[in-house]
Amino acid sequence: MKAYFEEVLQVEFKDEENPADTIIDTCTFESARRLALDGVWKSPPQCLRAVLFPTPEAVHEESDKTPWQPDEFGKMLAALWNDFSVMHAHVIQDMLNGEVESTTSFSSSSSDPSKASGASEMPLVQAFAVQQKPGAGAAATSDPTDPDGSLEAEAKAKMDILHWGQQVWIHIKRSLLILSREVWPTVTSHVVLLMIAMKALSWAYPRPGYGRFMLQNGLFLMLLCLAQCVAAQRYFGGEEREVAMREASLSSLSQVLFTFVGKDVASLVEIFLAAAVFTLTFWPDSKTYAHGTDVFETGFALLYCLWGFNHILAITFRQSIAMQMGIISAFLSFLCSGLKPTGSEVSNAMGGYGVLLLLASPIRWGLSQLITWNVIRGGTYLSPLIIKLGDWSFAERGFSLAKFDCLDEGTISECWKVDSSWAHNSGQLFLLGFLFRFLAVMCLLITSSAHANGGQLPLGSNSITKSRILRDCLMTFLAFLTLLNIALLGTTH
């Protein structure tokens, strides 16, 4: 593939750039024209110059007319590729025929000097045969005139050589490289704005009263979610979403999966940075008794869960819609945090199924852990006198001090229904984040497969009606699987 772009299209690949990005930019009309006009693509084929370099008439075309250059550019690229594929198939066929002829005439060529050329070609054919995988050779010999079959076999052979761990590592390095280039101003602006907002909110609640610190903690977590939902969608939304769709048209589903894993692992660096900023800003100003490690653990787990959910939004929807849904979901998560209405009221709603709203709320889990750590590290909160005199202020928010030990005997769902909204560890947040990432992977595989097939998800069926039925069944299965896993979180302690 790289050799084709270098020799046929005369594209230069830079060492510091990913070859896949160069190939995608060359195949896209807007970026290809920009490369040609800027002199990066120095010698495009003559047939492409007419559409890449605009004439004075084309520059002054009316804006409401549909330009013809992108369509012609795509047709010319397809024609060049088809010609190259046919030539590539003929070369393979000639080499295979030469191998057979040289094998049958090798004995006679030693006595006949006129046939010595066939013997001289023998090492080249043998070297070519050694480089091919058995599956690739079989595909080439079974239908040597089919260019797609030979190229597909060659691609599969190269995929077998490259281990899946190496592919994931390549995408991790690529994502970290992009992150390093976005440190200024993208990442820096997110961090600075988060610190300013946290500081302003701490000034609004300088000294929360006894039992009134819960609202302050909840607002801090909601502010963190609002700021990070924008940063989280940068990895799979916007331009990255368009790039992923184009790459999916040229790669297998396994490569799409490796791309997701690589980007997700690389995102842990920014999650760690955001959790550290949250800890250093929230911990000194909140007057909480929780240790700094407790705050960092809660913040990191909350962001890990939040980023997984925003991966789903960024993959499924366009950037503008995904941003709006991310902001709305942060407010809904705060609404289901159990402060007002209380956790017991939400849990007992809808015939007891309202507890699923609490279990699916990242802010609910994060708030419960922060309040739990504050009570545990505070020391005097659990004394009999404090429970007798101040339990009412905690119970009205769904955190009854008298029922602090409820999780020792009951499950999360059972305790949250009786005003015992405590959470003793962050494991549930990590499990919820892993569930969101599983759904994000499924959404990425479904959307990329549909994009590669012209917008239709085939699912192994040749009929459009059957494929749509299978698609609806798959979506229904994922929905019920998600509800089941969220319900299982309620059975933990």
C-alpha positions in Angstrom: 0.0 0.0 0.0 2.7 2.5 0.9 4.8 1.5 -2.2 1.7 2.3 -4.4 1.4 5.8 -3.0 5.1 6.4 -3.3 5.6 5.1 -6.8 2.3 5.7 -8.5 1.0 8.9 -6.8 4.4 10.3 -5.9 3.5 10.9 -2.3 6.4 11.5 0.2 6.1 9.9 3.6 7.7 11.7 6.5 9.4 9.8 9.2 7.7 11.7 12.1 4.2 11.2 10.7 1.9 8.1 10.8 1.7 6.7 7.2 -2.0 6.0 7.7 -2.7 9.7 8.2 -0.7 10.6 5.1 -2.7 8.0 3.0 -6.0 9.3 4.4 -5.1 12.9 3.7 -4.1 12.0 0.1 -7.4 10.2 -0.5 -9.5 13.1 0.8 -10.1 15.8 -1.8 -9.9 18.8 0.6 -6.7 17.7 2.4 -5.2 16.5 -0.9 -5.8 19.9 -2.5 -4.3 21.6 0.5 -1.2 19.3 0.3 -0.8 20.1 -3.4 -1.2 23.9 -3.0 1.2 24.0 -0.1 3.8 22.1 -2.0 3.8 19.1 0.3 2.5 16.8 -2.5 5.1 18.0 -5.0 4.5 15.8 -8.0 0.9 14.4 -8.2 0.0 12.5 -11.4 -1.0 14.6 -14.4 -4.6 13.4 -14.4 -5.0 14.7 -10.8 -3.5 18.1 -11.4 -6.6 19.4 -13.2 -8.8 18.9 -10.1 -6.2 19.6 -7.4 -5.1 23.0 -8.8 -8.1 25.3 -9.2 -8.4 27.4 -12.3 -9.5 31.1 -12.1 -13.0 30.1 -13.3 -13.3 27.5 -10.5 -12.2 30.0 -7.8 -15.1 32.3 -8.7 -17.8 29.6 -8.9 -21.0 30.4 -7.0 -21.1 28.9 -3.5 -24.5 27.4 -4.0 -23.3 25.1 -6.9 -22.1 21.6 -6.1 -18.4 21.4 -7.1 -17.5 18.6 -9.6 -13.9 18.3 -8.5 -14.4 15.9 -5.5 -16.3 13.4 -7.6 -13.7 13.5 -10.5 -10.9 13.2 -7.9 -12.5 10.1 -6.5 -13.1 8.6 -9.9 -9.5 9.2 -11.0 -8.1 7.7 -7.8 -10.3 4.6 -8.4 -9.1 4.3 -12.0 -5.5 4.6 -10.9 -6.0 1.9 -8.3 -7.8 -0.4 -10.6 -5.0 -0.1 -13.2 -2.4 -0.8 -10.5 -4.4 -3.8 -9.2 -4.7 -5.4 -12.7 -1.0 -4.8 -13.3 -0.2 -6.2 -9.8 -2.2 -9.4 -10.6 -0.5 -9.8 -13.9 2.9 -9.5 -12.3 2.0 -12.2 -9.7 0.7 -14.4 -12.5 3.8 -14.0 -14.6 6.0 -14.7 -11.7 4.1 -17.9 -10.8 4.1 -19.0 -14.5 7.8 -18.3 -14.6 8.3 -20.4 -11.5 6.5 -23.4 -13.2 8.4 -23.0 -16.5 11.7 -22.6 -14.9 11.1 -25.7 -12.8 10.1 -27.9 -15.8 12.9 -26.5 -18.0 15.6 -26.2 -15.5 17.3 -29.5 -16.5 17.3 -28.5 -20.2 18.4 -25.0 -19.6 21.8 -26.2 -18.3 22.6 -27.6 -21.7 20.9 -25.0 -23.8 22.4 -21.5 -23.3 19.4 -19.8 -24.9 17.3 -20.9 -22.0 19.7 -19.8 -19.3 17.6 -16.7 -18.7 14.9 -18.9 -17.1 17.4 -20.2 -14.7 18.6 -16.8 -13.8 15.1 -15.8 -12.8 14.8 -18.7 -10.5 16.2 -17.1 -7.4 13.9 -14.1 -7.7 10.8 -16.3 -8.0 12.0 -18.4 -5.0 12.6 -15.2 -3.0 9.1 -14.0 -3.8 7.6 -17.3 -2.8 9.4 -17.4 0.5 8.0 -14.0 1.4 4.4 -15.1 0.8 2.2 -16.8 3.4 0.7 -20.1 2.5 -2.8 -18.5 2.6 -1.7 -15.7 0.4 -0.2 -18.0 -2.2 -3.3 -20.1 -2.3 -5.4 -17.1 -2.8 -3.2 -15.9 -5.7 -3.1 -19.2 -7.4 -6.8 -19.9 -7.0 -7.9 -16.8 -8.8 -4.8 -14.9 -10.0 -6.8 -12.6 -12.2 -8.8 -11.2 -9.3 -6.8 -8.2 -8.0 -9.0 -7.9 -4.8 -8.3 -11.5 -3.8 -4.5 -11.1 -4.1 -4.4 -7.8 -2.2 -6.7 -9.1 0.5 -4.5 -12.2 0.9 -1.4 -10.0 1.1 -3.0 -7.8 3.8 -4.0 -10.8 5.8 -0.5 -12.2 5.6 0.9 -8.9 7.0 -1.7 -8.9 9.7 -0.6 -12.4 10.8 3.0 -11.2 11.1 2.1 -8.2 13.3 1.1 -9.3 16.9 -2.1 -7.7 18.3 -0.1 -6.3 21.2 2.1 -4.4 18.7 -0.9 -3.0 17.0 -2.3 -1.7 20.3 1.1 -0.3 21.2 1.2 1.6 17.9 -2.1 3.2 18.6 -1.1 4.1 22.2 2.0 5.8 20.9 0.0 7.6 18.2 -2.6 8.9 20.8 0.2 10.0 23.1 1.9 11.8 20.3 -1.4 13.7 19.5 -1.9 14.4 23.2 1.6 15.9 23.4 0.8 18.2 20.6 -2.4 19.3 22.2 -0.9 20.1 25.6 -1.0 23.7 24.6 -3.5 25.2 24.4 -6.2 22.5 24.5 -5.3 20.4 27.6 -3.8 23.4 29.4 -7.0 25.5 28.9 -9.1 22.6 30.3 -7.0 22.4 33.4 -6.8 26.1 34.0 -10.6 26.6 33.5 -11.3 23.7 35.9 -9.1 25.1 38.6 -10.7 28.6 38.2 -14.2 27.1 38.4 -13.3 24.9 41.4 -11.9 27.9 43.2 -14.9 30.1 42.5 -17.2 27.4 43.8 -15.2 27.1 47.0 -15.6 30.8 47.5 -19.4 30.4 47.2 -19.3 27.8 50.0 -16.5 29.0 52.3 -17.7 27.2 55.5 -20.5 24.7 54.9 -22.5 24.0 58.1 -22.7 20.7 59.9 -24.2 18.1 57.6 -24.5 20.7 54.8 -21.2 19.9 53.1 -23.0 17.3 50.9 -24.4 19.8 48.5 -21.0 21.4 48.2 -19.4 18.1 47.3 -22.1 17.3 44.8 -21.7 20.6 43.1 -17.9 20.1 42.9 -18.4 16.7 41.3 -21.0 18.1 38.8 -18.6 20.8 37.8 -15.9 18.3 37.3 -18.2 16.2 35.1 -19.2 19.2 33.0 -15.6 20.2 32.4 -14.4 16.7 31.6 -17.2 15.6 29.3 -15.8 18.1 26.7 -12.3 16.8 27.1 -13.4 13.1 27.0 -15.1 13.4 23.6 -11.9 14.7 22.0 -10.5 11.1 21.6 -13.4 9.7 19.6 -15.4 12.7 18.5 -15.0 15.5 16.1 -12.2 15.0 13.6 -11.1 11.8 15.3 -14.6 10.3 14.5 -14.2 11.1 10.8 -10.7 9.6 10.7 -11.9 6.5 12.5 -14.7 6.0 10.0 -12.3 6.4 7.0 -9.8 4.0 8.6 -12.6 1.5 9.2 -13.3 1.4 5.5 -9.8 0.2 4.9 -9.2 -2.1 7.9 -10.8 -5.1 9.7 -13.0 -5.1 12.8 -10.1 -6.4 14.9 -8.0 -3.4 13.9 -10.8 -1.1 14.9 -10.9 -2.8 18.3 -7.1 -2.4 18.7 -7.6 1.3 17.8 -10.1 1.8 20.6 -8.0 0.0 23.2 -4.9 2.0 22.3 -6.8 5.4 22.5 -8.5 4.4 25.7 -5.2 3.4 27.4 -3.6 6.7 26.3 -6.6 8.6 27.7 -5.6 7.4 31.2 -2.8 9.9 31.2 -5.3 12.8 30.9 -7.6 11.2 33.4 -4.8 11.0 35.9 -3.9 14.7 35.3 -7.5 15.8 35.7 -7.9 13.7 38.9 -4.7 15.3 40.3 -6.0 18.8 39.5 -9.3 18.0 41.1 -7.6 16.7 44.3 -5.3 19.6 44.7 -8.1 22.1 44.2 -11.0 20.4 46.0 -9.1 18.9 49.0 -7.8 22.1 50.6 -10.9 24.2 50.1 -13.7 21.7 50.9 -12.8 21.4 54.6 -13.3 17.6 54.2 -11.9 15.1 56.7 -11.0 12.7 53.9 -7.4 12.2 53.0 -5.9 13.4 49.8 -5.5 9.8 48.6 -9.2 9.2 49.3 -10.2 12.3 47.2 -7.8 11.3 44.3 -9.1 7.7 44.3 -12.7 8.9 44.1 -11.9 11.5 41.4 -10.0 9.1 39.3 -12.7 6.4 39.5 -15.4 9.0 38.7 -13.5 10.3 35.7 -12.8 6.7 34.4 -16.5 6.1 34.5 -17.4 9.4 33.0 -15.0 9.1 30.1 -16.3 5.7 29.2 -19.8 7.1 29.0 -18.7 10.0 26.8 -16.9 7.6 24.5 -20.3 6.2 23.7 -21.7 9.7 22.9 -18.7 10.7 20.8 -18.8 7.5 18.7 -22.6 7.4 18.2 -23.4 11.1 17.6 -22.0 14.0 15.8 -19.9 16.5 17.8 -22.5 19.1 18.4 -25.1 16.6 19.5 -22.6 14.6 21.6 -21.6 17.8 23.5 -25.1 18.7 24.3 -25.9 15.2 25.5 -22.7 15.1 27.6 -23.7 18.3 29.4 -27.3 17.2 29.9 -26.2 13.8 31.2 -24.0 15.5 33.8 -27.0 17.4 35.1 -29.1 14.3 35.1 -26.4 12.4 37.0 -26.4 15.2 39.6 -30.2 15.0 39.8 -29.9 11.3 40.5 -27.2 11.8 43.1 -29.6 11.3 46.0 -29.4 14.8 47.5 -32.8 16.2 46.4 -34.8 14.1 45.9 -33.2 11.7 48.4 -31.8 8.4 47.4 -34.6 6.5 49.1 -37.3 8.4 47.2 -35.6 7.8 43.8 -35.0 4.1 44.7 -38.6 3.4 45.6 -39.9 5.2 42.5 -41.2 3.2 39.5 -42.0 0.2 41.7 -38.5 -0.1 43.0 -36.8 0.1 39.6 -35.8 3.7 40.3 -32.7 2.4 42.0 -31.3 1.7 38.5 -31.1 5.5 38.0 -28.9 5.8 41.1 -26.7 2.9 40.2 -26.1 4.3 36.7 -25.2 7.8 38.0 -21.4 8.4 38.3 -21.9 11.5 40.6 -24.1 9.3 42.9 -21.2 6.9 43.4 -18.6 9.6 43.7 -20.6 11.6 46.2 -21.4 8.6 48.4 -17.7 7.7 48.6 -16.6 11.3 49.4 -19.2 11.5 52.2 -18.4 8.1 53.5 -14.7 8.9 53.7 -15.5 12.2 55.4 -17.5 10.4 58.1 -14.9 7.7 58.6 -11.9 10.0 58.8 -13.9 12.6 60.9 -13.9 10.3 63.9 -16.7 11.8 66.0 -19.5 11.5 63.4 -20.2 7.9 64.5 -20.2 8.6 68.2 -23.6 7.9 70.0 -24.1 11.6 71.0 -23.5 12.9 67.4 -25.8 10.3 66.0 -28.5 11.2 68.4 -28.3 15.0 67.9 -27.2 15.3 64.3 -28.6 12.3 62.5 -31.6 14.3 61.2 -29.4 16.5 59.1 -27.7 13.5 57.4 -31.0 11.5 57.1 -32.8 14.3 55.2 -30.1 13.8 52.5 -30.4 10.1 52.5 -27.2 9.4 54.6 -28.4 8.3 58.0 -25.6 7.9 60.5 -27.6 5.4 62.5 -27.6 3.1 59.4 -23.9 3.5 58.6 -23.3 -0.2 59.0 -26.1 -1.3 56.7 -23.7 -2.6 54.1 -22.3 -5.1 56.5 -25.5 -7.1 56.2 -27.3 -5.9 53.1 -26.5 -5.0 49.5 -26.2 -1.6 47.9 -29.7 -1.6 46.5 -31.3 -2.6 49.8 -29.4 0.0 51.8 -30.0 2.9 49.4 -33.7 2.3 49.7 -33.7 2.9 53.5 -31.7 6.2 53.6 -28.3 4.5 53.9 -26.5 5.9 50.8 -23.0 5.0 51.9 -20.3 3.4 49.6 -17.2 2.0 51.1 -15.0 1.6 47.9 -14.6 2.7 44.4 -14.8 -0.7 42.7 -18.3 -0.1 41.5 -17.3 3.0 39.6 -14.6 1.1 37.8 -17.0 -1.7 36.9 -19.5 0.9 35.6 -16.7 2.5 33.6 -15.7 -0.9 32.1 -19.4 -1.5 31.2 -19.5 1.9 29.4 -16.3 1.0 27.5 -17.8 -2.3 26.4 -20.8 -0.5 25.0 -18.5 2.1 23.4 -16.6 -0.7 21.6 -19.8 -2.2 20.4 -21.0 1.1 19.1 -17.7 1.7 17.3 -17.8 -1.7 15.7 -21.4 -1.3 14.6 -21.0 2.2 13.2 -17.7 1.5 11.5 -19.1 -1.7 9.9 -22.1 0.2 8.7 -20.0 3.0 7.3 -17.7 0.5 5.5 -20.8 -1.1 3.9 -22.4 2.1 2.7 -24.5 2.9 5.8 -26.1 -0.6 6.0 -25.1 -3.1 8.8 -25.1 -6.4 6.9 -24.5 -8.8 9.9 -23.9 -11.7 7.4 -27.2 -11.3 5.6 -27.7 -10.4 2.0 -31.3 -9.2 2.6 -31.8 -5.6 3.8 -34.9 -6.6 5.8 -33.1 -9.5 7.5 -30.1 -7.3 8.3 -32.4 -4.7 9.9 -34.1 -7.3 12.0 -30.8 -8.6 13.2 -29.6 -5.1 13.9 -32.7 -4.3 16.0 -32.3 -7.6 17.9 -28.6 -6.8 18.6 -29.6 -3.3 19.9 -32.3 -4.8 22.1 -29.8 -7.4 23.5 -27.3 -4.7 24.3 -30.0 -2.6 26.1 -31.1 -5.5 28.3 -27.5 -6.5 28.9 -26.7 -3.0 30.1 -29.7 -3.0 32.5 -28.7 -6.4 33.8 -25.1 -5.3 34.5 -26.3 -2.1 36.2 -28.7 -4.2 38.4 -25.8 -6.5 39.3 -24.0 -3.5 40.7 -26.8 -3.2 43.2 -26.0 -6.7 44.6 -22.5 -5.6 45.7 -21.5 -4.4 49.1 
